[in-house]
């Protein structure tokens, strides 16, 4: 996860903690990005196998360098977990 900044509009720390907890038992060597800044987050998240970046109560899901979907905040974690499970 990236450090928070004045641009962060989601609960980045809470989301990153939930991602860590959900992936704790995952043994797949998958780099995962959790970004809170809509300005820099999408570019950084694109550089990982799977990532999410948040904006104003919303976010985007990236996988393998491509934007997969725009989502409401509450759907970011489930989308990321579905993708990791499918890998």
C-alpha positions as CSV (number, residue, x, y, z in Angstrom):
1,X,0.0,0.0,0.0
2,X,1.1,3.6,-0.6
3,X,1.4,6.1,2.2
4,X,-1.6,8.3,2.7
5,X,-1.6,11.8,1.4
6,X,-3.9,14.8,1.1
7,X,-5.4,13.2,-2.0
8,X,-6.5,10.0,-0.3
9,X,-10.3,9.9,-0.3
10,X,-10.9,6.3,0.9
11,X,-10.1,4.4,4.1
12,X,-6.7,3.3,2.7
13,X,-5.3,1.9,6.0
14,X,-8.5,-0.1,6.7
15,X,-8.7,-1.4,3.1
16,X,-5.0,-2.4,3.1
17,X,-5.5,-4.2,6.4
18,X,-8.5,-6.1,5.0
19,X,-6.5,-7.1,1.9
20,X,-3.6,-8.3,4.1
21,X,-6.0,-10.3,6.2
22,X,-7.9,-11.8,3.3
23,X,-4.6,-12.8,1.5
24,X,-2.8,-14.0,4.6
25,X,-3.0,-17.7,3.6
26,X,-2.4,-17.1,-0.1
27,X,0.7,-18.9,-1.3
28,X,0.6,-17.5,-4.8
29,X,3.5,-15.3,-5.7
30,X,1.3,-12.4,-6.8
31,X,2.4,-8.7,-6.3
32,X,-0.7,-6.8,-5.1
33,X,-1.1,-3.0,-4.9
34,X,-3.5,-1.1,-2.7
35,X,-3.4,2.6,-3.5
36,X,-5.4,5.5,-2.1
37,X,-4.7,8.2,-4.5
38,X,-6.6,8.5,-7.7
39,X,-3.8,10.7,-9.1
40,X,-0.8,8.4,-8.7
41,X,-2.5,5.1,-7.6
42,X,-3.7,3.9,-11.0
43,X,-0.2,4.1,-12.6
44,X,1.4,2.3,-9.6
45,X,-1.3,-0.3,-9.4
46,X,-0.8,-1.1,-13.1
47,X,2.7,-2.2,-12.4
48,X,1.6,-5.2,-10.3
49,X,-0.2,-8.4,-11.1
50,X,-3.4,-7.1,-9.5
51,X,-4.2,-3.8,-7.8
52,X,-6.9,-1.4,-6.7
53,X,-6.7,2.3,-6.4
54,X,-9.3,4.5,-4.7
55,X,-10.9,7.8,-5.3
56,X,-13.9,9.6,-3.9
57,X,-16.0,6.7,-2.5
58,X,-15.0,4.7,-5.6
59,X,-12.0,3.1,-7.2
60,X,-10.6,1.1,-10.0
61,X,-9.4,-2.5,-10.3
62,X,-6.3,-3.3,-12.4
63,X,-4.9,-6.7,-13.4
64,X,-1.9,-7.5,-15.5
65,X,-1.4,-3.9,-16.5
66,X,-4.9,-3.2,-17.6
67,X,-7.9,-1.4,-16.2
68,X,-10.5,-4.0,-15.5
69,X,-13.3,-2.1,-13.9
70,X,-14.5,1.1,-12.1
71,X,-16.2,0.2,-8.9
72,X,-17.8,1.6,-5.8
73,X,-15.5,1.5,-2.8
74,X,-17.3,-1.5,-1.2
75,X,-16.7,-3.6,-4.3
76,X,-12.9,-3.0,-4.5
77,X,-11.8,-5.8,-2.1
78,X,-14.2,-8.4,-3.5
79,X,-13.1,-7.7,-7.1
80,X,-9.4,-8.0,-6.1
81,X,-10.0,-11.3,-4.2
82,X,-12.0,-12.8,-7.1
83,X,-9.2,-12.1,-9.5
84,X,-6.5,-13.5,-7.1
85,X,-8.6,-16.6,-6.6
86,X,-8.9,-17.1,-10.4
87,X,-5.2,-16.8,-10.9
